[in-house]
């Protein structure tokens, strides 16, 4: 087991896993639901801003 970490095969396995992770990240970027999810994370800030403006100027 400890001898495996000194072989070049381990480096190739790590590079392959990094490439797979990069490909998965690219696939997730093109998912249309991601944009909607990011918009929902900004929703509480928008509600707070509208509430503050209503309280300030009403």
N, C-alpha and C positions, 0 to 999 in steps of 0.2 A: 504494500500500500504506500509506504513512504518513498519507495523507489519510483513510483508512478509520477510523482510531482517533478522529478528531474528529467523526464522524457519529453521530447518535443511533441508527442501526441497530446499531452495535456494542454499545451499552448494552442494547438489546433482546435481542440474541443472548446476551449474558452472563447476563441475567436468565433467559432461557429455559433456558440450560444449568444454572444454579443450581436452577431449579425441577425439571428432570429429575433432578438429583442428589438432591434432597430426596425426590422420589417413589421413586427406587430405594432410598434408605435406608429409607423407610417399608415398602417391600415386603420388604426383607431382615429387618426387625424381626419380621415375622409368620412367618418361616420357622421351623418347629419344630426343625430341626436346629441352629439357632443356640444354643438353650438347652442342648442336649447338648454342643455344642462348648465352651461356657463352663464347663459342669460338668467337662469333661475338663481344663481348664486349672487347676482347683482340686484335681484329683486328686493331684498330687505333694505339695502342702501337706498334704493329709489323710494320705497315706502317711507323710510325715515326722513328723507329729504323733503318729500311732499308734505309729511306731517309737520315738520319744522317750519316750512314756508307757510303753511296754513295757519299755524299757531302764531307766527311772527307778524303776518300781515292781515290777519282776519280780525 
